[in-house]
Amino acid sequence: MTMQTREIHMMGTIIQLSVQHDYATFILEELILRLKEYEKRFSAHDASSELMKVNQNAGVKPVKVNPSLYQLIKIGKKHSTPADSALNITIGPLVQAWRIGFEDANVPSSKTIEALLSKTNAEDIILDDKEQTVFFKHTAMFIDLGALAKGFIADLLIQDLESMQVSQALINLGGNVITHGTSPKQEDDYWRIGIQHPFLPRGKYIAVLSALNQSVVTSGIYERNFTKDNQTYHHILNPHTGYPIESEIAGLTIVSKKSVDGEIWTSRLFGKSPRQIINTLDELEDIEGIVVTMDGKMCYSESLKPYISEDIL
């Protein structure tokens, strides 16, 4: 029994799926079908997706949605409303205005940003648990689940693998990695996950993490950006100002059991100081982190120390 890998371009990134199983080919094909199904549900870039049906009915009527989409929107609202959170799933109008990561990226006027900020209050999402409906109080509101969807989808794929009785697999959704079972290549059973160096080309690592049945989610200002008038703008927007977040953090990696937790906390904590980030993570159960600063220094949760190899390029 050998490990088989498939690589596809989906969700705006390169996705790698690796499975060890007697019927690996069939399982990989099934995972790709599931990915297409999930993308059709959660995408903010496909006008016919289920999420976009909610957005298109902003201020008009409640929309009944798939239970998994309802669950993710509910999670997103919960973590978007704390005053100190840098996560906001209603930031869609600003994401659409900046278009960072797309060919038509631009710098919106301050007047435009100010107007759009009034449309980005997550408290204005009205959820009905009984009917499983989502409603926006105002027209022009727009949910973008891009900060959370990959992690949530990765967790759904793990559930799919378990239902197909797959005991060893690795899923990489473009910077969002989740390990399932033991690694067939390592004597100690741990998978080796490279932590991208924020100032070097893709595939150059600042550290390597040993992970087992864990998710490793990395977010950084190096991922998507553009330059205009000699100023560079990255894609991580501050939901309070509408501009790219100002931070001494170049990259933040969260290690957790659930991948959606990695997405939540890389988003919520980005922009805080390294010490604030580590202190917050120390208070959370089974959630740890690695911080790389703009001057290339790295710090991490004390509990990760036995599992990190540094200076691996």
Secondary structure, DSSP 8 states (H G I E B T S, - for coil): --EEEEEEEETTEEEEEEEESTTHHHHHHHHHHHHHHHHHHH-SS-TTSHHHHHHHTTTT--EE--HHHHHHHHHHHHHHSSTT----TT-HHHHHHH-TTSTT-----HHHHHHHHTT--GGGEEEETTTTEEEESSTT-----TTTHHHHHHHHHHHHHHHTT--EEEEEESSEEEEES--TT-TT--EEEEEE-TTS-TT-EEEEEEESS-EEEEEETTSSEEEETTEEEES-B-TTTSSB---SEEEEEEEESSHHHHHHHHHHHTTS-HHHHHHHHHTSTTEEEEEEETTS-EEE-GGGGGGEEES--
